Amino acid sequence: MDWRAYQQDLFKKIPFVGKQLNSAGIEKFVMNTVKQIVPEVLSNQSAFDPFKTASAASLDYELFESHRSVFVRCRLSDRTLPRDLHFFASKRSLKIEYAGNSEVIALPADINPSRTTGRIRDGILEIRMPKSRRSDPFQEIFIHE
């Protein structure tokens, strides 16, 4: 097998090689690849549609963490008003309610819900959830005599 010929052919087929990473291009490439591999029977079943696109009401967000906090960033559309979004934090999850929908995001670390804050700047909503400083899941219980 001629590795160089294979590599050049592969680079022609991958839309994001040699350029800046383009998440839409990567997603399109992966979806087309999966469509070619997954048998047609699976994609025609109503209970399973791996190619179903996100609905208009779906919320686009990214989740990441630093050593002190967990962050969720959402790009708000021009039609989305901050008062239409509601957020609820628990120790290991964030619940977002919007447009009659609800989405629960599992968090990668324990957070302190009472110190969670949010802000909007340039159409980006950022929720900052400070990590819990407690590393021990057990607390001592004092018994009074």
C-alpha positions as CSV (number, residue, x, y, z in Angstrom):
1,M,0.0,0.0,0.0
2,D,1.3,3.4,-0.9
3,W,0.9,5.4,2.3
4,R,1.5,8.8,0.7
5,A,-1.2,8.3,-1.9
6,Y,-3.6,7.1,0.8
7,Q,-2.8,10.1,3.0
8,Q,-3.3,12.6,0.2
9,D,-6.6,11.0,-0.8
10,L,-7.7,11.1,2.9
11,F,-6.8,14.7,3.2
12,K,-8.9,15.6,0.2
13,K,-11.9,13.9,1.8
14,I,-11.6,15.5,5.2
15,P,-12.9,19.1,5.0
16,F,-11.0,20.5,8.0
17,V,-7.5,19.2,7.5
18,G,-4.9,21.9,6.9
19,K,-7.4,24.6,7.9
20,Q,-8.6,26.0,11.2
21,L,-10.9,23.6,13.0
22,N,-14.5,24.2,11.9
23,S,-17.0,22.4,14.1
24,A,-19.7,22.6,11.5
25,G,-17.4,21.0,8.9
26,I,-16.4,18.3,11.3
27,E,-20.0,17.6,12.2
28,K,-21.0,17.4,8.6
29,F,-18.1,15.0,7.8
30,V,-18.9,12.7,10.7
31,M,-22.6,12.7,9.9
32,N,-21.9,11.8,6.2
33,T,-19.4,9.1,7.3
34,V,-21.9,7.6,9.8
35,K,-24.7,7.6,7.1
36,Q,-22.5,5.6,4.8
37,I,-21.7,3.0,7.5
38,V,-24.9,2.6,9.5
39,P,-27.3,0.2,7.8
40,E,-30.3,1.8,6.2
41,V,-32.6,-0.3,8.3
42,L,-31.5,1.5,11.5
43,S,-32.0,5.0,10.1
44,N,-35.5,4.2,9.0
45,Q,-36.7,3.1,12.4
46,S,-38.9,5.7,14.1
47,A,-37.5,4.9,17.5
48,F,-33.9,5.4,16.5
49,D,-32.8,8.3,14.2
50,P,-29.1,9.0,14.5
51,F,-29.4,11.7,11.9
52,K,-32.1,13.7,13.5
53,T,-31.0,17.3,13.7
54,A,-31.5,19.4,16.8
55,S,-34.8,21.1,17.0
56,A,-35.1,24.9,16.9
57,A,-35.9,24.9,20.6
58,S,-32.6,23.1,21.4
59,L,-30.1,25.1,23.4
60,D,-26.6,25.3,22.1
61,Y,-24.1,25.3,25.0
62,E,-20.5,24.4,25.9
63,L,-19.3,23.0,29.2
64,F,-15.8,23.3,30.5
65,E,-14.0,23.6,33.8
66,S,-11.0,25.3,35.4
67,H,-9.3,24.3,38.6
68,R,-11.8,26.4,40.6
69,S,-15.0,26.5,38.6
70,V,-17.3,24.8,36.1
71,F,-18.6,27.0,33.3
72,V,-21.6,26.7,30.9
73,R,-21.7,29.1,28.0
74,C,-24.8,29.6,25.8
75,R,-25.0,31.7,22.7
76,L,-28.4,33.4,22.8
77,S,-30.3,34.1,19.6
78,D,-31.7,37.5,19.0
79,R,-35.2,36.3,19.8
80,T,-34.2,34.8,23.2
81,L,-34.7,37.0,26.1
82,P,-32.8,36.3,29.4
83,R,-36.0,36.3,31.3
84,D,-37.2,33.4,29.2
85,L,-34.4,31.2,30.5
86,H,-34.4,29.7,34.0
87,F,-31.4,27.9,35.6
88,F,-31.3,25.6,38.6
89,A,-28.1,24.2,40.1
90,S,-27.6,21.3,42.3
91,K,-24.4,19.7,43.6
92,R,-23.7,17.7,40.3
93,S,-26.1,19.1,37.7
94,L,-27.5,22.2,36.0
95,K,-31.1,22.3,34.9
96,I,-32.0,24.8,32.1
97,E,-35.6,25.6,31.3
98,Y,-36.3,27.4,28.0
99,A,-39.1,27.7,25.4
100,G,-41.2,25.1,27.2
101,N,-38.3,22.6,27.3
102,S,-36.1,21.4,30.0
103,E,-32.5,20.2,29.8
104,V,-30.3,18.7,32.6
105,I,-26.6,18.9,32.2
106,A,-24.4,16.6,34.3
107,L,-21.5,18.5,35.8
108,P,-17.9,17.0,35.9
109,A,-17.3,18.1,39.5
110,D,-19.3,18.9,42.7
111,I,-20.2,22.6,42.8
112,N,-21.5,25.0,45.4
113,P,-25.0,26.0,44.0
114,S,-25.3,28.9,46.5
115,R,-22.3,30.7,44.9
116,T,-23.3,30.2,41.3
117,T,-23.5,33.3,39.2
118,G,-24.5,34.2,35.6
119,R,-24.0,37.1,33.3
120,I,-24.7,38.1,29.7
121,R,-22.2,39.8,27.5
122,D,-22.3,40.3,23.7
123,G,-25.1,37.7,23.4
124,I,-23.2,35.0,25.4
125,L,-24.7,33.8,28.6
126,E,-22.0,32.5,31.0
127,I,-22.9,30.6,34.2
128,R,-20.0,30.2,36.6
129,M,-20.3,27.5,39.2
130,P,-17.5,27.4,41.8
131,K,-16.4,23.9,42.7
132,S,-17.1,22.7,46.2
133,R,-14.1,22.8,48.4
134,R,-15.2,19.8,50.2
135,S,-13.3,16.8,49.1
136,D,-14.6,14.4,51.7
137,P,-18.2,13.3,51.0
138,F,-18.7,12.5,54.7
139,Q,-19.4,15.0,57.4
140,E,-19.0,14.4,61.1
141,I,-22.2,14.3,63.0
142,F,-22.0,15.6,66.5
143,I,-24.2,13.9,69.1
144,H,-25.4,16.0,72.0
145,E,-25.9,14.4,75.4
